[in-house]
Structure formats: structure tokens, C-alpha cells
Amino acid sequence: MSQPSSTRERWTAADVPDQAGRTAVITGANAGIGFETARVLAEHGAAIVLACRDAGKARDAAARISAAAPRAATTVVRLDLASLASVREAGEEIRAGHDHLDLLINNAGLMIPPRGVTADGFELQIGTNHLGHFALTGLLLDRLLVQPGSRVVTVSSNGHRAGRINFDDLHAQRRYRRWTAYAQSKLANLMFTYELQRRLTAAGAPTVALAAHPGTAFTELTRHMPGPVQFLYQSFGGAFTQSATMGALPTLRAATDPAARGGEYYGPDGRFESTGYPHAVTSTARSHDEQGQRRLWQESERLTGVTYPV
């Protein structure tokens, strides 16, 4: 039975250990949860690589981080997760600048856009939220494997609970439903994390893979919601949503808590995991389907052309 909220542990940004000497790559770090994650890590001494689609917005975000943490080292790398060519270019740029990495935080994502495809013909949500991050992680993993205590943290969503991986129509060519495609991509994030952790364990690697979800945070991710829903969020969202600052805490805990272990999943401790302070949470039985994880991994390798060193 869960504890009453009044007695729950309240892990906050103040609990982030010293990050001096550590380097974190964060996708989508220019806004929302990604920005808050980057800011807190920088304030605790980490060097931050902001890997973002819009380099101008990323530079603005880096300036805001520098204002909050004047000693912070920030680097901007242009990364469009909806283009494997861009992912490869960003991967090469990051590799050229860093012989080791401590954190890779796969944060960027899309939620319920109109149907579209990536530069490589993938449905936009599975292509951006999962396949782009799968490729980036594979391209950077050797830089993490040389660093004891390194972590890969992938941001999923409570939306994964409605997700199924439709291997027969992965890119929704027959029928596109926004929420179905989103839930599939967020389930894929978790299945990727669990399969990656199993591979890392089997290889005896010093790197671990974890996942997190922000609960119900009102950020730019909600921009594709219908107008009436946007209005309700803006008018009454405070009753059932939380800020990006709070929404970033599960990611920060997965990335930095010394007690966190590979394969764990962090989310808010409030009702329905919508709001609250971060703690370990559970995911659906479907996300733990090892056969499905392996099949998704193989399909992801085939589609991206990226293979892993573990």
C-alpha cells in the first residue's frame, strides 16, 4: 500500500549530488522539462550539451542557463531527431568534442501532431520519440561505456499505458490515430530502456539505462491538443497538472540519485502519477514483454541502420 502523501519522501532538486566534472547531453533542452533538467544539472556543476532542433532557441536557452549558473559550461549541437542524417551529424559533432560522456538524457519528443513523416519516411511520433533516440544512443554509447557511473535516461509517459507496438503497421500507413501513435512511441521508449539495460548487464558494462515520466506537466508538448483542451489546461490546469520544474524531477532523480538502479522507472508520487515528487513507479506488463522488446530492437536497428556495441 502506498504511503500518504504527507509522509512520502520528497526528493527535490536540492538532492541532486555534485555534478562537477560530469558532462550531460540532453535532447530538447531548449524548453520545458528538458530546459529545467539542463538548468538544474548546470547549477550543480555539470557541463551541458543542448542537442536541439532549433539552434537559435538552444543558444537562448544556454544563455538563460549561464545566467542561472555563471560557471556552467554549455554547448549547442543542432539535432533534428526526425532526420537520421541530422542524428548522425549531431552524433559525430558530440563525439568529436567529447571522449567520454556521463549522461545522455533522451528528452525531446512530439505529442499528437497531425500525421506526418520524418525525412526517412517514418511516422513522425515513432520516428522522433523512439527511432531518433535509438539511433542517437547507439552512436554515442561507446562514449558512455568508458565512463563509470554513466547513465542513459529516456523520458516516457503515462501515455504508454494505452500503448501497443503495431509491428504490422508501425508507421500508421493504413490508419493514423494521434493518441494511438503517441502511446505506441512512449511504450517503445520503455521497451527500449529495458532491453538496453538487459544488454548492458549481460556485457558487464558500467553504464545503466533508466526511464522517467513527468506526470501531467503543461509544456510546449501540449501545443497540438485541440483548442478546447488547451483552454481547459490554461484555465484549470493547476488542479491536475504541475510545472515543468516539478515535471523534470523524475528525470533528474533517474539521472543523478546514487541509489537509482538500471532498469528503474521514475515518476511523480501523487494520484495517478500526475503530480508530485519523484519515486520509482511501475509500467505495464506489455512494456516488460522481452520478446516484444527484442523484436522492437531488431526492427529499430533495421530501420535506422545503427547497431550497438552491446
C-alpha angles and dihedrals in degrees: 000000000000119000123250111267092245091065099037120116109261108212110188139171087273087069094061106114123232108291098190111144093019126116123210127192110203123185116215091015095151097082147013120356093354092055093047090049091050093046095052093046090049091049087055093052106268124139108236130213108197105206105191141154094231108053092190093057089045091055090050089051091049089054091052090049090050090051090054094040109025094185094051119121111220131181128186121216121179110234127173106186089194090069123060089200089058091046090054092047092049091046091053092047092051092045091050091054099042132043089189138020130200102193136024111186113191097202110139119100152146127237125203101330120166110277112289140148133231124243087270096050098258121140103267100243099045088039096052104030098042117008096044091051092043089056095044093049092050092050093050101035096097088059089056096043092064092055121079112226094021119151141197111209119188121193114227130167143233081250088079087080090076092044132117126173105236100202090175092060105013093158097045093241092150098043132358122207114174098215093042091053092046093050090048091053093048091048087051089055090059096042088051091051094050094046092047091051091050090052093047091050092049090051093049088237123171090224123090133197123220137167136215140183128204100219113226104337121167105228139134087284088081094060094107094055116116116271096253091051090049089053093051091048092051094043103039105008093114089072094062108010135066137213126270087249091061092037090059094058097084089053091047092049093049089049100046116013106114089212094056115108134205114274094027123132122211130202141145119301097221130101112309087358088275099126139004143068122327123267137148111289135182131246133209125288087244090062089057095052100125094194090052091047092053092046091050090048092052092047091048091052090049094049098044100033088226120129126188131235090228 
